């Protein structure tokens, strides 16, 4: 970090009195968090905007595989699966995805030798002619392009190390949003029309005041969206996500797994719960069983797009589950005995605990799926607003730079150190406990904050000795 960034005096943000207040500390926290976390948020916003439009990207790149012209009545699923099996004889069918859009192809998912873990081969079949339209290597049902975008958004294609960037961005986004709101309300508390002064940019402002005004008012409008992206993003993260999952488990608030045990068979592990795609077993599958399972699922009231999954192990049922991710979602599942076509168990979305349903809906909205095009446009505007906020934040930093010949610097100075000395007692007493709790719940937030405090303390100590 450059020396001007760490310069700690001569700034228009410096507190001019020793009044008891949390504002000086929050101002310094907001400044440094914005400067250091801003680049991570830029990457997350740009890649998130691209991923939100994954359906349109798929249409451009893979329309020849995803869509066909309707031509009469669809062939039985068993014929479509048999055609896919003939085109990929070395693979084993693990799922079949059916859609209620008459132009959509049927997707037959295979486990195939030579593929990395969690990857599959998906064969796209024309439902009206049972002809294969092509095949792709997919991940959780996603095409190669969307898989690349998803992984780039999550980890910059760097694996476990890259995952730290997205979790760090999500961990700090809500902090920046809330602290920024507090600072802006505090600054505008004496305005005659306070609500308007908080929500809209300051009239007639110029220079750094104009940038600050736009930065803050846009931040107020984007507050709810930023908190939503932060919360839903953290549920997917490595460390905070694990803690969130542990809380759901402790509260018995996870979605119940579908019981696939057949009557009279030995108990087996239930099928997985909320994944994008369930993997069946690796044993050869009789294509005719798909017709039986589909008929049983439709008879049980499972309408809309469906995923049919063969038994994960001998003596267990097949599963048929709704995969409609558009509001109102359809996510019910049923276990079916392929020999008799009998539904042996159900796991309906409405029966999930409230937190499990809320988590599912939040994730779908984060992905831009829940409300279709409106959801995508909202994410585009929100990400664009976050990028604009970051632009104005860095612009303020540059506008506040010293310009005199004897003090010239490329960037502005930081808010003055020592804000902790002005903290009120009501803040000082609970603050350590709150910070410890946040550090446990969101480890990257706690570690990065601790690292900043240590570094800031070392730099301050060195500067004070130099001055002495």
MARZALO-458801 format. One line per 8 residues: their letters; for each residue x, y, z of C-alpha. Coordinates in steps of 0.25 Angstrom, whole numbers, plus 5000, padded with zeros to 4 digits. Example, Ala and Ser with C-alpha at 12.3 -4.5 7.8 and 13.67 -1.06 7.14 Angstrom:
as	5049/4982/5031 | 5055/4996/5029
This chain:
xxxxxxxx	5000/5000/5000 | 5005/5014/4996 | 5010/5024/5007 | 4999/5034/5003 | 4988/5024/5007 | 4994/5022/5021 | 4996/5037/5023 | 4987/5040/5035
xxxxxxxx	4986/5055/5037 | 4982/5067/5030 | 4969/5062/5024 | 4955/5069/5023 | 4950/5056/5030 | 4958/5058/5042 | 4950/5060/5055 | 4952/5074/5060
xxxxxxxx	4947/5071/5074 | 4948/5061/5085 | 4933/5059/5086 | 4929/5045/5090 | 4924/5038/5077 | 4925/5025/5069 | 4926/5033/5056 | 4941/5035/5055
xxxxxxxx	4944/5021/5056 | 4933/5017/5047 | 4938/5027/5037 | 4952/5021/5037 | 4946/5007/5036 | 4938/5010/5024 | 4949/5017/5017 | 4959/5006/5018
xxxxxxxx	4949/4995/5016 | 4945/5002/5003 | 4959/5004/4998 | 4964/4990/5001 | 4951/4982/4998 | 4946/4991/4986 | 4954/4982/4975 | 4948/4969/4980
xxxxxxxx	4934/4975/4979 | 4937/4980/4965 | 4940/4966/4961 | 4928/4960/4968 | 4919/4970/4962 | 4924/4969/4948 | 4924/4954/4948 | 4911/4953/4955
xxxxxxxx	4904/4962/4944 | 4909/4952/4934 | 4905/4940/4941 | 4891/4946/4943 | 4889/4945/4928 | 4893/4931/4927 | 4880/4927/4920 | 4882/4937/4909
xxxxxxxx	4897/4932/4908 | 4892/4918/4906 | 4882/4922/4896 | 4893/4929/4887 | 4904/4918/4889 | 4896/4905/4890 | 4882/4908/4883 | 4884/4896/4873
xxxxxxxx	4885/4886/4885 | 4875/4893/4895 | 4863/4896/4885 | 4855/4889/4874 | 4843/4892/4866 | 4831/4885/4872 | 4826/4874/4862 | 4813/4867/4867
xxxxxxxx	4813/4858/4879 | 4826/4855/4888 | 4832/4841/4887 | 4832/4832/4900 | 4843/4836/4909 | 4848/4822/4908 | 4851/4823/4893 | 4858/4837/4896
xxxxxxxx	4867/4830/4906 | 4870/4818/4897 | 4874/4828/4886 | 4883/4835/4896 | 4889/4822/4901 | 4892/4817/4887 | 4900/4830/4884 | 4908/4829/4897
xxxxxxxx	4909/4814/4900 | 4920/4815/4910 | 4912/4824/4919 | 4902/4821/4930 | 4889/4829/4931 | 4888/4836/4944 | 4877/4846/4941 | 4867/4850/4931
xxxxxxxx	4862/4865/4930 | 4848/4868/4924 | 4842/4882/4921 | 4828/4887/4919 | 4833/4896/4908 | 4829/4890/4895 | 4842/4895/4889 | 4852/4889/4899
xxxxxxxx	4860/4877/4897 | 4860/4865/4906 | 4874/4865/4914 | 4879/4851/4917 | 4890/4852/4927 | 4901/4841/4928 | 4913/4837/4937 | 4924/4834/4927
xxxxxxxx	4938/4830/4929 | 4949/4840/4929 | 4941/4851/4934 | 4945/4860/4946 | 4937/4858/4959 | 4924/4865/4959 | 4924/4866/4943 | 4914/4858/4934
xxxxxxxx	4912/4856/4919 | 4898/4862/4915 | 4892/4857/4902 | 4881/4866/4896 | 4870/4858/4890 | 4858/4863/4881 | 4846/4859/4888 | 4838/4858/4875
xxxxxxxx	4847/4850/4867 | 4856/4843/4878 | 4868/4848/4870 | 4880/4852/4877 | 4883/4867/4875 | 4897/4867/4882 | 4904/4865/4895 | 4912/4874/4905
xxxxxxxx	4920/4872/4917 | 4912/4879/4928 | 4913/4882/4943 | 4901/4881/4952 | 4893/4883/4939 | 4900/4895/4934 | 4906/4896/4920 | 4921/4898/4919
xxxxxxxx	4920/4913/4917 | 4911/4915/4929 | 4920/4906/4937 | 4932/4915/4934 | 4924/4927/4938 | 4919/4921/4951 | 4933/4917/4955 | 4939/4930/4951
xxxxxxxx	4929/4937/4959 | 4931/4928/4971 | 4947/4926/4971 | 4953/4933/4958 | 4956/4919/4953 | 4966/4918/4964 | 4959/4907/4972 | 4959/4907/4988
xxxxxxxx	4969/4919/4988 | 4960/4927/4979 | 4948/4924/4988 | 4954/4934/4998 | 4952/4946/4989 | 4936/4944/4988 | 4935/4941/5002 | 4943/4953/5006
xxxxxxxx	4934/4962/4997 | 4921/4956/5002 | 4926/4958/5017 | 4930/4972/5016 | 4918/4977/5006 | 4908/4977/5017 | 4918/4984/5027 | 4921/4995/5016
xxxxxxxx	4906/4997/5014 | 4902/4999/5028 | 4913/5007/5032 | 4912/5016/5020 | 4897/5018/5023 | 4900/5022/5038 | 4911/5032/5033 | 4902/5038/5023
xxxxxxxx	4890/5040/5032 | 4899/5046/5043 | 4905/5056/5032 | 4891/5060/5028 | 4884/5060/5041 | 4883/5075/5042 | 4877/5077/5028 | 4864/5084/5027
xxxxxxxx	4857/5073/5019 | 4865/5061/5025 | 4858/5050/5017 | 4860/5056/5004 | 4875/5060/5008 | 4878/5045/5011 | 4871/5039/4999 | 4875/5049/4988
xxxxxxxx	4888/5056/4984 | 4891/5069/4990 | 4887/5081/4981 | 4898/5090/4976 | 4909/5082/4982 | 4923/5082/4975 | 4936/5074/4975 | 4937/5064/4986
xxxxxxxx	4924/5068/4992 | 4917/5065/4979 | 4924/5051/4978 | 4921/5048/4993 | 4906/5052/4991 | 4904/5043/4979 | 4912/5032/4986 | 4904/5032/4999
xxxxxxxx	4890/5034/4993 | 4892/5023/4983 | 4897/5015/4994 | 4884/5017/5002 | 4875/5012/4990 | 4884/5000/4988 | 4884/4997/5003 | 4874/4986/5003
xxxxxxxx	4879/4979/4990 | 4894/4980/4996 | 4889/4973/5009 | 4882/4962/5001 | 4894/4959/4992 | 4903/4959/5004 | 4894/4949/5012 | 4891/4940/5000
xxxxxxxx	4905/4940/4995 | 4910/4936/5009 | 4901/4924/5010 | 4910/4918/4998 | 4923/4922/5004 | 4933/4912/5010 | 4934/4916/5024 | 4922/4925/5027
xxxxxxxx	4914/4916/5018 | 4918/4904/5027 | 4914/4911/5039 | 4901/4915/5033 | 4898/4900/5030 | 4902/4896/5044 | 4892/4906/5049 | 4881/4901/5040
xxxxxxxx	4884/4887/5045 | 4884/4891/5060 | 4870/4897/5058 | 4865/4885/5050 | 4862/4895/5039 | 4869/4888/5027 | 4860/4882/5016 | 4857/4868/5019
xxxxxxxx	4863/4857/5010 | 4854/4849/5001 | 4853/4835/5007 | 4856/4825/4996 | 4856/4812/5004 | 4847/4802/4998 | 4837/4794/5007 | 4844/4782/5012
xxxxxxxx	4858/4786/5007 | 4870/4788/5016 | 4871/4803/5020 | 4880/4812/5012 | 4884/4826/5012 | 4873/4835/5006 | 4875/4843/4994 | 4882/4857/4994
xxxxxxxx	4874/4869/4998 | 4875/4882/4991 | 4885/4880/4979 | 4883/4886/4965 | 4884/4871/4960 | 4883/4858/4967 | 4892/4847/4962 | 4886/4833/4961
xxxxxxxx	4894/4820/4962 | 4904/4815/4953 | 4897/4802/4949 | 4891/4800/4935 | 4877/4805/4934 | 4865/4799/4927 | 4860/4811/4918 | 4846/4806/4920
xxxxxxxx	4846/4809/4935 | 4846/4824/4931 | 4832/4823/4925 | 4827/4816/4938 | 4834/4826/4948 | 4829/4838/4939 | 4814/4833/4939 | 4815/4831/4954
xxxxxxxx	4820/4845/4957 | 4810/4851/4948 | 4799/4843/4955 | 4804/4848/4968 | 4802/4862/4963 | 4816/4866/4960 | 4814/4875/4948 | 4824/4885/4941
xxxxxxxx	4838/4882/4938 | 4843/4869/4944 | 4856/4861/4947 | 4855/4846/4947 | 4867/4840/4955 | 4870/4825/4955 | 4872/4817/4968 | 4885/4821/4975
xxxxxxxx	4887/4807/4980 | 4880/4793/4979 | 4867/4792/4987 | 4864/4807/4987 | 4854/4815/4979 | 4855/4824/4968 | 4852/4839/4970 | 4844/4849/4962
xxxxxxxx	4845/4863/4965 | 4840/4877/4960 | 4851/4886/4956 | 4843/4899/4953 | 4851/4910/4958 | 4842/4922/4954 | 4832/4928/4964 | 4824/4921/4969
xxxxxxxx	4834/4910/4970 | 4831/4896/4969 | 4841/4887/4976 | 4833/4875/4981 | 4839/4861/4980 | 4834/4847/4980 | 4840/4833/4982 | 4835/4823/4972
xxxxxxxx	4837/4808/4972 | 4840/4805/4957 | 4835/4791/4957 | 4821/4794/4961 | 4820/4809/4958 | 4816/4812/4973 | 4819/4825/4980 | 4826/4821/4993
xxxxxxxx	4830/4834/4999 | 4828/4849/4997 | 4836/4862/5000 | 4828/4874/4997 | 4834/4888/4997 | 4822/4893/5005 | 4826/4884/5016 | 4841/4889/5018
xxxxxxxx	4844/4898/5030 | 4843/4913/5027 | 4858/4915/5027 | 4860/4904/5017 | 4849/4910/5008 | 4855/4924/5010 | 4869/4920/5007 | 4865/4913/4994
xxxxxxxx	4857/4925/4989 | 4868/4934/4993 | 4878/4926/4985 | 4869/4925/4973 | 4868/4941/4973 | 4883/4942/4975 | 4885/4934/4962 | 4874/4942/4955
xxxxxxxx	4865/4931/4953 | 4853/4933/4962 | 4846/4944/4955 | 4851/4942/4941 | 4855/4954/4933 | 4851/4964/4944 | 4860/4957/4953 | 4872/4958/4943
xxxxxxxx	4869/4973/4941 | 4868/4976/4956 | 4882/4969/4958 | 4888/4976/4946 | 4883/4990/4952 | 4888/4986/4966 | 4902/4981/4961 | 4903/4994/4952
xxxxxxxx	4899/5003/4965 | 4910/4996/4973 | 4920/4998/4962 | 4916/5013/4962 | 4917/5014/4977 | 4931/5008/4976 | 4935/5018/4965 | 4930/5030/4974
xxxxxxxx	4937/5025/4986 | 4951/5024/4979 | 4948/5038/4972 | 4946/5044/4986 | 4959/5038/4990 | 4966/5044/4978 | 4959/5058/4980 | 4963/5059/4994
xxxxxxxx	4978/5058/4990 | 4987/5069/4995 | 4991/5078/4983 | 5001/5088/4989 | 5015/5087/4984 | 5021/5083/4997 | 5010/5073/5000 | 5006/5067/4987
xxxxxxxx	5001/5053/4987 | 4993/5044/4977 | 4982/5041/4987 | 4975/5047/4998 | 4978/5044/5013 | 4971/5035/5022 | 4962/5039/5034 | 4970/5041/5046
xxxxxxxx	4974/5030/5055 | 4970/5030/5070 | 4955/5029/5068 | 4954/5018/5078 | 4957/5028/5089 | 4944/5035/5086 | 4935/5023/5087 | 4924/5024/5097
xxxxxxxx	4923/5014/5108 | 4910/5007/5102 | 4918/5004/5090 | 4931/5000/5097 | 4925/4989/5106 | 4918/4980/5096 | 4927/4983/5084 | 4938/4972/5087
xxxxxxxx	4927/4961/5089 | 4920/4966/5076 | 4933/4965/5068 | 4937/4951/5074 | 4923/4946/5070 | 4924/4952/5056 | 4938/4946/5055 | 4933/4933/5058
xxxxxxxx	4921/4933/5049 | 4929/4940/5037 | 4943/4936/5039 | 4949/4943/5027 | 4942/4956/5032 | 4949/4954/5046 | 4962/4950/5041 | 4963/4962/5031
xxxxxxxx	4958/4972/5042 | 4968/4967/5052 | 4979/4968/5041 | 4976/4982/5038 | 4976/4986/5053 | 4990/4980/5055 | 4995/4986/5043 | 4989/4999/5046
xxxxxxxx	4995/4999/5060 | 5009/4995/5055 | 5009/5007/5045 | 5003/5016/5056 | 5014/5012/5066 | 5025/5014/5055 | 5020/5027/5051 | 5019/5032/5065
xxxx	5033/5028/5068 | 5038/5035/5056 | 5031/5047/5059 | 5037/5047/5074
